[in-house]
């Protein structure tokens, strides 16, 4: 079995924007391109979205886009990283708030975390389509995996002192599965209309609580 370090090293190297925006105007242009890409992703899909479509919708010239992104996959990667970072910020704040209160408090607050994560998804342009792209496009899969491993590592640091009966490997495995489950719930909120939203949150939170029981 691969160690956590080996798994991290097996991921493709992360790409960076060709030129990271520094000035306020450049940052606004960069964010505008990502917002438009998210909107278009939901409208035309992964196959049809293109840098030309993004530029046309954003009322920008192709050179303005290529200043930051090599191609459409670089745009989608940046879009995925932005979404993951915003969702992760919610989880980190949740850990900071409830971790000091112990395992019971964390378990009781599972539903609050699911709802807060869903709020991020609901307010991010094209977020559900971005999540689908991160699963469907091989060039983008590492963004999702890297992010999920990152939050799992952070969760282990909080949970390990609270659950000394588990080895760090056992705990990492349990928490890594819970992270994947949480994102599956986030996607279900936009896909499964046969389960009421509140019922889905409640049932998912219950399952997460039980997943950490010995």
N, C-alpha and C positions, 0 to 999 in steps of 0.2 A: 504494500500500500504506500502511495506517495505521501510524504510529509506535507504539512501546510506550506513550508517554505518551497518545496519542490513544486507543489501545485501552482504557487504564485509565479515561480520562475518559468513555468511551462506556458504561460499566457503570452500572446503576441505583444510586442512593445507598443505602448500607448502612443498615439499620434498627438501632436500639438498643432494649434493653429499656425499657419505659415508666419503670421505676425500677430502676436498677442496685442489686442487693443489696449492703449494706455490712456489716451486723452478721452475726455468725456464724450466728445462727438464721435470718435471712433468706437467707443464702447456702445453708444446708442445704435450705431450702424450694425455692429456685430449682433447685438441683441435683436434688432429688427429683422435681420436675416434669419436668425433662429426662430423667431416667432412666426414669420411667414412660412418657413420650411415646415414647422409643426402644423400649421393650418392646411398647407397643401398636401402634406402626407395623409391627412384624413380625407381629403377630397379626391385625390388621384391615385393614391397608393404608392408603394415602394418602387414598383417597376417604372411608373410613368413620371415620377417626380424628377426634375432635372435642375441644373444650375440656371438654365435659361428661364424656366418657369419661376424659379425663386426670384431672380433678378427682375423679371417683368412685374410680378406681384408687388415686390418691394420698391418698385420705381427706382432701381439702381442699375448701373451698368455692370456687365460681367467683370471688368477689371476690379471693381469695388469688392465683389465677392471673392475673386481669386487672390486678393490681397491677404485674405484670412484662411481660405479653404482651397485645397487642391482639387477636389471634385465633390460630387453630391454625397459620397460616403463620408467624407470628412465633415460635411455639414451635419449629416445625420449622427455621426459620432459625437460631435459637440453638443447636439441637441439631446442625445441620450445622457451624456455626462452632466449636462445642466440639470436635467430632470432627476437623475440619481443623486446629485449633490443636494438638491433641495429636499428630496425625500429623506436622505440620510441626516440632514440637519435636524429634521423633526425627530428622528429616532434618537440621535445623540442627546437632544434636549430632554427627551422622555427618560433616557437612562440617567441623566444628571438629576432629574427631579425625583424619580422613584427608586433608583438604585440604593441611595442611602437609607431608604425605608425598609429594605429587605425583600426577600423573594415573594412574600405574600402581597406586598404592595405592587410589585411589578406584575404579578399574575392578575391582580384585580384591575390593573390599568391597561391590560391588553387591548380592550375594546377602544379605549381612548387613543391608543397608538394607531390602530387600524383606521379609525375615523380621521385622525389628523393626516395620515398618509394619503387617504382618499381625497381630502381637501386639496392637497398639493396637486394630485393628479387632475382633479376637476378644474383647477384654475390654470393649468399649464397648457398652452396651445398645442393641440394634437397629442397630448400625453399618452393616451391609450394606444394610439397608432405608433408612437415612439417605442412604447414597451413591446409591441408586437414586432417592430423592426429589429429590436435588440435580440429577439428570439429567432427571427426568421432569416436574417442576413448573416452569413458566416463572418463577414468582415467586421461585424458589430458585436458579436457574441461576447468578446472579451470585456467590453464595457460593463455589461451586466454582471458577469462573473467576478470581475475585479471589485465592483461595488459591493456585491453581496458578501464576498469574502472579507472586505474591509469592515463592514458593519458586524459581521460575525465575530471577527477578532475583537472589536470594541465591546461587544456584548459579553464575550468570554471574560474580559478583564473585570467586568462588573459582577457577573454571576459566579465566577470561580471562588471568591472568598465566601460567598453565601451558600455554596453547594460543595463543600469539601469532600463529600462522599463520592463525587464523580472525578475521574481524571480529566485533565484539560482536553485530551483527545475525545473522550466520550461527550463532554460538554460541547465542544466545538461541533461535533457531528449533530447533536440534538438541535443546537441553535442554528446551524446552517440550514437544516431542514425547515425550521420554523421561519427563517427569513424567506426561503423560497415559497413556503405556504402563504405567507403574508402578501407577497406580490401576486400570487395566483388569485387571492381574494380580491385584491385591487382590480385585477382585470375582470373578474366575474361580475363586479358591480356594474360594468358597462356592457356585459354580454348576456347574463342570465336574468331574464325578466320573470322567471317563475318562482323566484325567491325574493321576498320583500327586502329592501335595503337594510332596515333595522334588524330583521331576522338573520340576515347574512352576517352582519357584524356580530350579533350575539352568539350565533352558533360557531363562527370562526374563533371568537375569543375563548369560548369554552374549550374548543379543540386545542388551542394553543396552551391553555392552562394545563390540560391533561398531558400534553406532549413532554412536559418537563417533570412529570411525576415519575418516581422511581418504581 
